[in-house]
Amino acid sequence: MKDIELSEDNDLKIIDGDFSIGESEMQEVALILAANQGEWKEDPVLGPNLIQLLKINESKADITHRVRIHLERDSKDYNQIQNKIKLITNG
C-alpha cells in the first residue's frame, strides 16, 4: 500500500521539493491508534481512545479488542499487522 509519507513529526515528507511516496500501511496504523473518536471527519467513530484505556488500567485483552475493532473499521487485518510489528521489533 503506497501513499504520501509523513515525517517522524507527522508533517508531509518532502524530498527534492516533492512529496515522498512510499509504503504507508504502518503509518496509517499508527495514526489510527493515536486517534481519539471524533478526530477523523471521514469516520467520526474511528479512534480507539487508547489513552483513556491506559489511564483506567484496562486489561491487555480489552485493549487488544478495541485495537482490533478500530483497525477493522479501516479494512486492516489485526493479525497481519501484529505480525509485521513483531518482525520490526525483533529486527
C-alpha positions in Angstrom: 0.0 0.0 0.0 1.6 3.3 -1.1 0.7 6.8 -0.3 2.2 10.1 0.7 4.6 9.6 3.6 4.8 11.6 6.7 8.0 12.6 8.6 8.6 11.5 12.2 6.9 14.7 13.2 3.8 13.8 11.2 4.4 16.5 8.7 4.5 15.9 5.0 7.8 14.3 4.0 9.3 16.4 1.1 12.3 15.1 -0.9 13.8 17.3 -3.6 10.8 19.6 -3.4 8.2 16.9 -4.0 6.0 14.7 -1.8 7.6 11.4 -0.8 5.6 8.4 -1.8 6.2 5.1 -0.1 4.9 2.2 2.0 2.2 3.7 4.2 0.3 0.8 5.9 2.1 1.0 9.2 2.0 4.8 9.1 -1.8 4.6 8.8 -2.0 2.1 11.6 0.0 4.5 13.9 -2.3 7.4 13.0 -5.4 5.3 13.8 -4.0 4.0 17.1 -3.1 7.6 18.2 -6.5 8.9 17.4 -9.4 9.6 19.6 -13.0 9.3 18.4 -14.2 12.4 16.6 -10.8 13.3 15.2 -11.5 11.8 11.7 -14.0 13.7 9.7 -14.5 10.8 7.3 -15.3 8.4 10.2 -16.0 10.1 13.5 -16.3 6.8 15.3 -12.7 5.8 14.3 -10.2 6.1 17.1 -9.6 3.7 19.9 -9.1 6.3 22.7 -6.1 4.3 23.9 -5.0 7.0 26.4 -8.4 6.6 28.1 -7.9 2.8 28.4 -4.4 3.1 29.8 -5.5 5.7 32.4 -8.1 3.3 33.8 -5.8 0.3 33.7 -7.8 -1.9 31.3 -6.6 -5.4 30.6 -4.4 -6.3 27.7 -7.4 -8.3 26.2 -9.7 -5.2 26.4 -7.1 -3.0 24.7 -6.4 -5.6 22.0 -10.1 -6.0 21.4 -10.5 -2.2 20.9 -7.5 -2.0 18.7 -8.8 -4.9 16.5 -12.2 -3.2 16.1 -10.8 0.2 15.1 -8.2 -1.3 12.6 -11.0 -3.3 11.0 -13.0 -0.1 10.5 -10.2 0.9 8.1 -10.1 -2.5 6.5 -6.9 -3.5 8.2 -6.3 -7.1 9.4 -5.1 -7.0 13.0 -3.4 -10.4 12.8 -1.3 -9.4 9.8 -0.4 -6.1 11.3 0.5 -7.7 14.6 3.0 -10.0 12.8 4.6 -7.0 11.0 5.1 -5.2 14.3 6.8 -8.3 15.7 9.1 -8.5 12.7 10.1 -4.9 13.1 10.7 -5.1 16.8 12.6 -8.4 16.6 14.9 -7.0 13.9 
